[in-house]
Amino acid sequence: MAHQTRRPDELQQASFLVILVIVSLLMAGIVYPFAQPLLWAALAAIMFQPLYRTMLRRLRGRRNPAAGLSLLVIFFVVMVPAAWIGSLVIEQALVLVDTLQKQPPDLAALFDRVYTSLPGIAREAVDRAGWADIAMVQTRIQDLVTQSAGMIATQAVSIGSGALSFFLSFSVALYVMFFLLRDGERIGRTVLCAVPVERHIADRLAERFLGIVRATIKGTGIVALVQGALGWIALMIAGVPSALLFGVLMTIFALVPVIGAGAVWLPAGLWLLATGASWQGIFVLVTGFFIISSADNVLRPILVGRDTGIPDWIILITTLGGISLVGFSGIVLGPLVAGLFLASWSILREQREADEEAQRDDAIHVNASGHAPDLPETA
C-alpha cells in the first residue's frame, strides 16, 4: 500500500519539475533581449555594494534612499564621464579616418627610409619575403582605409537608428541596478536556499563567484583602465594625433591576456621611430616597457592578491570565445564562466577528498576498536 502511495507522489514531483523547467526556459527566452543590460547591472551592483552599505549606515538603515543615492553617485561619477569619453573617442576616430582618406601616408618613402637603414642581410630577407613591393602594400592599405571609413559611417548610422533600443536597455539596467543594490543580499540568500545542492556547497560556490567577479573587474578592469590612461598620456606627450582613441584601444587590449596594451603602444613607438620622430618613439617605447607593462604587476597584487585561481591561457581562450559569442560583454562573461567552471570542479574535488578522508578515519576507527561500526536496524 505504501508503494502505491509513493508512486503518485513521485509522479507529482516529476510533473512539477517538468513544469519548473518549462517555465524557467520561457522566462529565460523572455528576458534574453535584455541579457547584457542585466549582466552589467548585476556586476555593477556587486562591485558597488560597499558604497550602498556606506550610504545605508549614513541614512540610518533607510534602504530606498540609500539605493537611490548610490545610483546617483554611480551615474554621475562613472556613467557620465564614460559617455563623455566615448563621444570624444568616436569624434577622434572619424577625424582620423577622414585625415587618412585626404592625406594617405606615403608608405613608399617610409619604406625606403627604413629599408636603406637595414643591414644587407636584413634587406635580402625582406626581398625574399616579397615585402619589397611596397606599391602593392600601399594600395591595399589605402583600400582598407577607404573601406574602414565606409564601415564606420555605416556603424554611425546604425547607432543613431538604434538609439531608442540603447536608451531602453540603459534604463532597464539602471532600474534593475536600484533593486539589486537594495535587495541583492536577500535575493542571493533566496537563490542559495533554492539551489538543489547542499547549503555549504552553495555557500562556497557563491563565495568563489564573488571572488571571481572582484578579480575580473578590479584586477583586470581597473588595471586595464590605468594602462590605457598611462598610454594616452604617453602618446599625448609624444604628440600622436587621436591619442585618446589609442588610449581606449590600449584599455580594450589590456583586458585580453597575453596580447595586452603592447598591441597598441609598441606599433605606435615603432611608427614614430620609422617616421623620424626619434625622441618621441623612444619615449613611447620606454614608457610602455617600464611603466605601462609594470602597472599590471604592481596593481593586481594590491587589488585582488597574487593568485586569482584562473590561468592566463584559460582567461585568453574564454575571453576571445566570449567576445565571439556575445560581443563586448564576453570580455567579462568569458572569465566569469571559466572561474565558475574551475570553482565547481575544485569544490567537487575537495568534497571527494573529504569523503575519502572520512572513509579512512572510519577504517582506522574500525581497526582500532576491533569491530565494525553499528549499522542501523532494518525492519
BAKOLZA-535729 format. One record per residue (C-alpha): residue number from 0; residue in three letters; chain; x, y, z. Coordinates in nm, 4 decimals. Example, Ala and Ser with C-alpha at 12.3 -4.5 7.8 and 13.67 -1.06 7.14 Angstrom:
# BAKOLZA-535729
  nr rest kette       xx       yy       zz
   0  ala     A   1.2300  -0.4500   0.7800
   1  ser     A   1.3670  -0.1060   0.7140
# end
This chain:
# BAKOLZA-535729
  nr rest kette       xx       yy       zz
   0  met     A   0.0000   0.0000   0.0000
   1  ala     A   0.2875   0.2356   0.0853
   2  his     A   0.4423   0.1535  -0.2535
   3  gln     A   0.1201   0.2548  -0.4320
   4  thr     A   0.1077   0.5811  -0.2355
   5  arg     A   0.4700   0.6583  -0.3228
   6  arg     A   0.4090   0.6245  -0.6985
   7  pro     A   0.1594   0.9189  -0.7254
   8  asp     A   0.3909   1.1328  -0.5101
   9  glu     A   0.6862   1.0616  -0.7403
  10  leu     A   0.4704   1.1333  -1.0455
  11  gln     A   0.3574   1.4660  -0.8984
  12  gln     A   0.7159   1.5591  -0.8145
  13  ala     A   0.8330   1.4726  -1.1678
  14  ser     A   0.5443   1.6721  -1.3186
  15  phe     A   0.6319   1.9718  -1.1035
  16  leu     A   0.9967   1.9530  -1.2139
  17  val     A   0.8899   1.9424  -1.5814
  18  ile     A   0.6688   2.2479  -1.5295
  19  leu     A   0.9523   2.4229  -1.3464
  20  val     A   1.1936   2.3597  -1.6347
  21  ile     A   0.9433   2.4774  -1.8974
  22  val     A   0.8578   2.7955  -1.7069
  23  ser     A   1.2293   2.8677  -1.6467
  24  leu     A   1.3062   2.8270  -2.0183
  25  leu     A   1.0186   3.0568  -2.1104
  26  met     A   1.1408   3.3146  -1.8592
  27  ala     A   1.4935   3.2942  -1.9999
  28  gly     A   1.3594   3.3453  -2.3520
  29  ile     A   1.1578   3.6495  -2.2463
  30  val     A   1.4457   3.8275  -2.0687
  31  tyr     A   1.7097   3.7264  -2.3265
  32  pro     A   1.6849   4.0575  -2.5235
  33  phe     A   1.7943   4.2332  -2.2031
  34  ala     A   2.0560   3.9761  -2.1039
  35  gln     A   2.3520   4.2130  -2.1450
  36  pro     A   2.1976   4.5063  -1.9503
  37  leu     A   2.1010   4.2632  -1.6723
  38  leu     A   2.4543   4.1210  -1.6662
  39  trp     A   2.6169   4.4631  -1.6339
  40  ala     A   2.3579   4.5725  -1.3757
  41  ala     A   2.4316   4.2647  -1.1635
  42  leu     A   2.8085   4.3124  -1.1872
  43  ala     A   2.7796   4.6825  -1.1011
  44  ala     A   2.5568   4.6014  -0.8034
  45  ile     A   2.8144   4.3531  -0.6747
  46  met     A   3.1040   4.5957  -0.7163
  47  phe     A   2.9239   4.8942  -0.5641
  48  gln     A   2.7696   4.7048  -0.2734
  49  pro     A   3.0229   4.8653  -0.0302
  50  leu     A   2.9060   5.2101  -0.1488
  51  tyr     A   2.5441   5.1119  -0.0801
  52  arg     A   2.6332   4.9869   0.2687
  53  thr     A   2.8096   5.3154   0.3438
  54  met     A   2.5033   5.5102   0.2309
  55  leu     A   2.2811   5.2774   0.4330
  56  arg     A   2.4779   5.3466   0.7524
  57  arg     A   2.4724   5.7226   0.6977
  58  leu     A   2.0975   5.7218   0.6236
  59  arg     A   2.0279   5.5098   0.9343
  60  gly     A   1.9010   5.1983   0.7604
  61  arg     A   1.6648   5.3594   0.5077
  62  arg     A   1.7154   5.1265   0.2134
  63  asn     A   1.5309   5.3112  -0.0641
  64  pro     A   1.7104   5.6464  -0.0184
  65  ala     A   2.0436   5.4639   0.0229
  66  ala     A   1.9960   5.2732  -0.3030
  67  gly     A   1.8785   5.5848  -0.4873
  68  leu     A   2.1706   5.7962  -0.3648
  69  ser     A   2.4170   5.5184  -0.4543
  70  leu     A   2.2692   5.5014  -0.8025
  71  leu     A   2.3075   5.8774  -0.8449
  72  val     A   2.6731   5.8579  -0.7420
  73  ile     A   2.7343   5.5727  -0.9888
  74  phe     A   2.5566   5.7635  -1.2652
  75  phe     A   2.7441   6.0923  -1.2296
  76  val     A   3.0851   5.9555  -1.1254
  77  val     A   3.1077   5.6565  -1.3624
  78  met     A   2.8479   5.6634  -1.6388
  79  val     A   2.8501   6.0312  -1.7360
  80  pro     A   3.2330   6.0508  -1.7716
  81  ala     A   3.2291   5.7202  -1.9634
  82  ala     A   2.9690   5.8572  -2.2064
  83  trp     A   3.1689   6.1791  -2.2496
  84  ile     A   3.4914   5.9882  -2.3193
  85  gly     A   3.3037   5.7633  -2.5628
  86  ser     A   3.1784   6.0629  -2.7593
  87  leu     A   3.5337   6.2040  -2.7778
  88  val     A   3.6677   5.8681  -2.8969
  89  ile     A   3.4071   5.8457  -3.1746
  90  glu     A   3.4871   6.2007  -3.2805
  91  gln     A   3.8618   6.1306  -3.2914
  92  ala     A   3.8057   5.8075  -3.4848
  93  leu     A   3.6043   5.9895  -3.7522
  94  val     A   3.8663   6.2680  -3.7758
  95  leu     A   4.1475   6.0126  -3.8048
  96  val     A   3.9760   5.8201  -4.0835
  97  asp     A   3.8935   6.1427  -4.2679
  98  thr     A   4.2570   6.2580  -4.2386
  99  leu     A   4.3879   5.9252  -4.3698
 100  gln     A   4.1499   5.9494  -4.6644
 101  lys     A   4.2504   6.3045  -4.7565
 102  gln     A   4.6213   6.2652  -4.6785
 103  pro     A   4.7178   5.8973  -4.7051
 104  pro     A   5.0612   5.8206  -4.5588
 105  asp     A   5.3462   5.7935  -4.8072
 106  leu     A   5.4354   5.4348  -4.7271
 107  ala     A   5.6780   5.4124  -5.0180
 108  ala     A   5.9016   5.6905  -4.8819
 109  leu     A   5.8743   5.5471  -4.5311
 110  phe     A   5.9658   5.2016  -4.6568
 111  asp     A   6.2653   5.3360  -4.8484
 112  arg     A   6.3908   5.5127  -4.5366
 113  val     A   6.3594   5.2020  -4.3205
 114  tyr     A   6.4851   4.9702  -4.5962
 115  thr     A   6.8046   5.1669  -4.6580
 116  ser     A   6.8820   5.1741  -4.2851
 117  leu     A   6.8714   4.7938  -4.2607
 118  pro     A   7.1873   4.5816  -4.2842
 119  gly     A   7.2474   4.3829  -4.6031
 120  ile     A   7.1321   4.0500  -4.4576
 121  ala     A   6.8052   4.2028  -4.3435
 122  arg     A   6.7467   4.3633  -4.6847
 123  glu     A   6.7974   4.0269  -4.8551
 124  ala     A   6.5464   3.8674  -4.6151
 125  val     A   6.2925   4.1394  -4.6961
 126  asp     A   6.3458   4.0840  -5.0690
 127  arg     A   6.2984   3.7071  -5.0349
 128  ala     A   5.9804   3.7574  -4.8327
 129  gly     A   5.8292   3.9718  -5.1080
 130  trp     A   5.7837   4.2807  -4.8914
 131  ala     A   5.9887   4.4934  -5.1320
 132  asp     A   5.6816   4.5567  -5.3488
 133  ile     A   5.5672   4.8443  -5.1297
 134  ala     A   5.3437   4.9895  -5.4017
 135  met     A   5.1127   4.6897  -5.3798
 136  val     A   5.1115   4.7061  -4.9977
 137  gln     A   5.0307   5.0771  -5.0021
 138  thr     A   4.7434   5.0230  -5.2453
 139  arg     A   4.5958   4.7562  -5.0189
 140  ile     A   4.6280   4.9718  -4.7079
 141  gln     A   4.4609   5.2679  -4.8793
 142  asp     A   4.1772   5.0418  -4.9924
 143  leu     A   4.1463   4.9194  -4.6342
 144  val     A   4.1263   5.2781  -4.5059
 145  thr     A   3.8533   5.3601  -4.7581
 146  gln     A   3.6551   5.0522  -4.6596
 147  ser     A   3.7046   5.1345  -4.2914
 148  ala     A   3.5631   5.4814  -4.3428
 149  gly     A   3.2554   5.3369  -4.5086
 150  met     A   3.2171   5.0826  -4.2297
 151  ile     A   3.2471   5.3494  -3.9584
 152  ala     A   2.9895   5.5650  -4.1358
 153  thr     A   2.7542   5.2669  -4.1582
 154  gln     A   2.8043   5.1896  -3.7890
 155  ala     A   2.7334   5.5540  -3.7020
 156  val     A   2.4025   5.5351  -3.8903
 157  ser     A   2.3141   5.2072  -3.7177
 158  ile     A   2.3987   5.3559  -3.3771
 159  gly     A   2.1736   5.6512  -3.4498
 160  ser     A   1.8880   5.4298  -3.5642
 161  gly     A   1.9334   5.2070  -3.2570
 162  ala     A   1.9373   5.4961  -3.0104
 163  leu     A   1.5923   5.4075  -2.8769
 164  ser     A   1.6986   5.0490  -2.8131
 165  phe     A   2.0162   5.1678  -2.6387
 166  phe     A   1.8334   5.4065  -2.4082
 167  leu     A   1.5750   5.1383  -2.3310
 168  ser     A   1.8463   4.8901  -2.2350
 169  phe     A   2.0288   5.1598  -2.0369
 170  ser     A   1.7108   5.2496  -1.8473
 171  val     A   1.6411   4.8840  -1.7720
 172  ala     A   1.9963   4.8420  -1.6389
 173  leu     A   1.9612   5.1426  -1.4069
 174  tyr     A   1.6196   5.0296  -1.2870
 175  val     A   1.7393   4.6760  -1.2128
 176  met     A   2.0582   4.8064  -1.0507
 177  phe     A   1.8500   5.0008  -0.7975
 178  phe     A   1.6757   4.6867  -0.6762
 179  leu     A   1.9914   4.4759  -0.6869
 180  leu     A   2.1702   4.7312  -0.4719
 181  arg     A   1.8809   4.7385  -0.2271
 182  asp     A   1.7849   4.3707  -0.2206
 183  gly     A   2.0941   4.1983  -0.3619
 184  glu     A   2.1941   4.0185  -0.0427
 185  arg     A   1.8396   3.8997   0.0238
 186  ile     A   1.7999   3.7795  -0.3358
 187  gly     A   2.1317   3.5974  -0.3073
 188  arg     A   2.0244   3.4166   0.0104
 189  thr     A   1.6940   3.3191  -0.1508
 190  val     A   1.8706   3.1771  -0.4552
 191  leu     A   2.1152   2.9822  -0.2381
 192  cys     A   1.8279   2.8297  -0.0404
 193  ala     A   1.6514   2.7280  -0.3625
 194  val     A   1.9568   2.5729  -0.5319
 195  pro     A   1.9164   2.1912  -0.5219
 196  val     A   2.2591   2.1257  -0.3675
 197  glu     A   2.3871   2.1099  -0.0132
 198  arg     A   2.3854   2.4508   0.1522
 199  his     A   2.7554   2.4567   0.2419
 200  ile     A   2.8453   2.3768  -0.1210
 201  ala     A   2.6154   2.6550  -0.2459
 202  asp     A   2.7733   2.8983   0.0017
 203  arg     A   3.1236   2.8085  -0.1111
 204  leu     A   3.0265   2.8422  -0.4781
 205  ala     A   2.8718   3.1840  -0.4104
 206  glu     A   3.1859   3.2916  -0.2255
 207  arg     A   3.4042   3.1791  -0.5149
 208  phe     A   3.1747   3.3589  -0.7620
 209  leu     A   3.2015   3.6895  -0.5736
 210  gly     A   3.5777   3.6476  -0.5590
 211  ile     A   3.5914   3.5874  -0.9341
 212  val     A   3.3799   3.8970  -1.0006
 213  arg     A   3.6099   4.1108  -0.7878
 214  ala     A   3.9190   3.9604  -0.9522
 215  thr     A   3.7783   4.0111  -1.3021
 216  ile     A   3.6588   4.3678  -1.2572
 217  lys     A   3.9088   4.5028  -1.0046
 218  gly     A   4.2129   4.3036  -1.1083
 219  thr     A   4.1509   4.3239  -1.4823
 220  gly     A   3.9215   4.6199  -1.5428
 221  ile     A   4.0929   4.8725  -1.3174
 222  val     A   4.4407   4.7656  -1.4305
 223  ala     A   4.3312   4.7994  -1.7941
 224  leu     A   4.1948   5.1496  -1.7263
 225  val     A   4.5223   5.2512  -1.5621
 226  gln     A   4.7272   5.1124  -1.8504
 227  gly     A   4.5045   5.2869  -2.1041
 228  ala     A   4.5339   5.6175  -1.9139
 229  leu     A   4.9136   5.5868  -1.8953
 230  gly     A   4.9279   5.5056  -2.2674
 231  trp     A   4.7060   5.8020  -2.3510
 232  ile     A   4.9308   6.0377  -2.1508
 233  ala     A   5.2453   5.8975  -2.3149
 234  leu     A   5.1045   5.9313  -2.6673
 235  met     A   4.9730   6.2802  -2.5922
 236  ile     A   5.3191   6.3905  -2.4709
 237  ala     A   5.4707   6.2377  -2.7867
 238  gly     A   5.2301   6.4426  -2.9986
 239  val     A   5.0450   6.1477  -3.1515
 240  pro     A   4.7105   6.2571  -3.3039
 241  ser     A   4.3948   6.0901  -3.1694
 242  ala     A   4.5853   5.9894  -2.8544
 243  leu     A   4.2618   5.9338  -2.6605
 244  leu     A   4.1393   5.6875  -2.9248
 245  phe     A   4.4602   5.4853  -2.8960
 246  gly     A   4.4403   5.5045  -2.5164
 247  val     A   4.0929   5.3476  -2.5251
 248  leu     A   4.2241   5.0808  -2.7638
 249  met     A   4.5021   5.0082  -2.5120
 250  thr     A   4.2388   4.9665  -2.2404
 251  ile     A   4.0460   4.7174  -2.4522
 252  phe     A   4.3552   4.5182  -2.5498
 253  ala     A   4.4766   4.5210  -2.1884
 254  leu     A   4.1647   4.3235  -2.0947
 255  val     A   4.2890   4.0336  -2.3089
 256  pro     A   4.5767   3.8353  -2.1531
 257  val     A   4.8976   3.7757  -2.3491
 258  ile     A   4.8048   4.0447  -2.6048
 259  gly     A   4.7850   4.3374  -2.3642
 260  ala     A   4.8285   4.7102  -2.4187
 261  gly     A   5.1534   4.6422  -2.6066
 262  ala     A   4.9420   4.5700  -2.9143
 263  val     A   4.8974   4.9487  -2.9393
 264  trp     A   5.1942   5.1278  -2.7813
 265  leu     A   5.4576   4.9044  -2.9432
 266  pro     A   5.3475   4.9701  -3.3073
 267  ala     A   5.2954   5.3376  -3.2192
 268  gly     A   5.6511   5.3699  -3.0876
 269  leu     A   5.7985   5.1876  -3.3851
 270  trp     A   5.5954   5.4050  -3.6229
 271  leu     A   5.7295   5.7205  -3.4580
 272  leu     A   6.0858   5.5925  -3.4929
 273  ala     A   6.0287   5.4996  -3.8581
 274  thr     A   5.8872   5.8441  -3.9402
 275  gly     A   6.1873   6.0238  -3.7898
 276  ala     A   6.0317   6.1233  -3.4569
 277  ser     A   6.3201   5.9685  -3.2658
 278  trp     A   6.2790   6.1006  -2.9128
 279  gln     A   5.9007   6.0577  -2.9276
 280  gly     A   5.9329   5.6944  -3.0373
 281  ile     A   6.1964   5.6176  -2.7731
 282  phe     A   5.9810   5.7872  -2.5079
 283  val     A   5.6730   5.5805  -2.6006
 284  leu     A   5.8679   5.2533  -2.6099
 285  val     A   6.0483   5.3175  -2.2791
 286  thr     A   5.7227   5.4223  -2.1118
 287  gly     A   5.5487   5.1139  -2.2483
 288  phe     A   5.8183   4.8683  -2.1417
 289  phe     A   5.8916   5.0071  -1.7950
 290  ile     A   5.5714   5.1813  -1.6812
 291  ile     A   5.2645   5.0580  -1.8707
 292  ser     A   5.3691   4.6930  -1.8644
 293  ser     A   5.4677   4.7138  -1.4971
 294  ala     A   5.1282   4.8507  -1.3916
 295  asp     A   4.9775   4.5017  -1.4070
 296  asn     A   5.2489   4.3507  -1.1847
 297  val     A   5.2194   4.6325  -0.9311
 298  leu     A   4.8426   4.6895  -0.9114
 299  arg     A   4.6977   4.3392  -0.9476
 300  pro     A   4.8501   4.2004  -0.6230
 301  ile     A   4.7279   4.5105  -0.4365
 302  leu     A   4.3732   4.4834  -0.5722
 303  val     A   4.2988   4.1098  -0.5701
 304  gly     A   4.6084   3.9258  -0.4439
 305  arg     A   4.8661   3.7408  -0.6421
 306  asp     A   4.6636   3.4340  -0.7335
 307  thr     A   4.3126   3.4643  -0.8778
 308  gly     A   4.2922   3.0915  -0.9435
 309  ile     A   4.2460   3.1176  -1.3225
 310  pro     A   4.5458   3.0513  -1.5508
 311  asp     A   4.6155   3.3207  -1.8100
 312  trp     A   4.5758   3.0828  -2.1039
 313  ile     A   4.2239   2.9896  -1.9896
 314  ile     A   4.1346   3.3583  -1.9487
 315  leu     A   4.2638   3.4259  -2.3018
 316  ile     A   4.0612   3.1452  -2.4600
 317  thr     A   3.7411   3.2231  -2.2687
 318  thr     A   3.7738   3.5962  -2.3322
 319  leu     A   3.8105   3.5511  -2.7074
 320  gly     A   3.5354   3.2887  -2.7082
 321  gly     A   3.3053   3.5159  -2.5081
 322  ile     A   3.3657   3.8054  -2.7474
 323  ser     A   3.2846   3.5861  -3.0486
 324  leu     A   2.9695   3.4576  -2.8772
 325  val     A   2.8087   3.7628  -2.7134
 326  gly     A   3.0191   4.0576  -2.8290
 327  phe     A   3.1933   4.3058  -2.5977
 328  ser     A   3.0246   4.1628  -2.2863
 329  gly     A   3.2233   3.8448  -2.3453
 330  ile     A   3.5314   4.0240  -2.2095
 331  val     A   3.3744   3.9891  -1.8641
 332  leu     A   3.1383   3.6962  -1.9184
 333  gly     A   3.4065   3.4597  -2.0541
 334  pro     A   3.6384   3.4764  -1.7497
 335  leu     A   3.3372   3.4580  -1.5149
 336  val     A   3.2178   3.1346  -1.6735
 337  ala     A   3.5738   2.9978  -1.6661
 338  gly     A   3.6064   3.0883  -1.2996
 339  leu     A   3.2777   2.9228  -1.2080
 340  phe     A   3.3757   2.6148  -1.4088
 341  leu     A   3.7073   2.5819  -1.2258
 342  ala     A   3.5475   2.6615  -0.8887
 343  ser     A   3.2783   2.3960  -0.9372
 344  trp     A   3.5296   2.1259  -1.0227
 345  ser     A   3.7556   2.2391  -0.7391
 346  ile     A   3.4686   2.2099  -0.4908
 347  leu     A   3.3839   1.8634  -0.6276
 348  arg     A   3.7465   1.7561  -0.5835
 349  glu     A   3.7532   1.8902  -0.2272
 350  gln     A   3.4290   1.7066  -0.1485
 351  arg     A   3.5674   1.3767  -0.2787
 352  glu     A   3.8897   1.4235  -0.0848
 353  ala     A   3.6881   1.4948   0.2299
 354  asp     A   3.4772   1.1808   0.1730
 355  glu     A   3.7879   0.9689   0.1199
 356  glu     A   3.9453   1.1094   0.4350
 357  ala     A   3.6274   1.0309   0.6310
 358  gln     A   3.6319   0.6752   0.4987
 359  arg     A   3.9960   0.6358   0.6044
 360  asp     A   3.9123   0.7660   0.9511
 361  asp     A   3.6252   0.5158   0.9774
 362  ala     A   3.8582   0.2339   0.8707
 363  ile     A   4.1174   0.3373   1.1304
 364  his     A   3.8443   0.3511   1.3944
 365  val     A   3.7253   0.0015   1.2990
 366  asn     A   4.0771  -0.1396   1.3147
 367  ala     A   4.1421   0.0254   1.6491
 368  ser     A   3.8151  -0.0902   1.8104
 369  gly     A   3.8250  -0.4393   1.6624
 370  his     A   3.4635  -0.4390   1.5417
 371  ala     A   3.2610  -0.2838   1.2672
 372  pro     A   3.0575   0.0282   1.3389
 373  asp     A   2.6972  -0.0212   1.4403
 374  leu     A   2.4587  -0.0395   1.1480
 375  pro     A   2.1019   0.0888   1.1650
 376  glu     A   1.8438  -0.1779   1.2307
 377  thr     A   1.6272  -0.2782   0.9353
 378  ala     A   1.2611  -0.3517   0.9657
# end
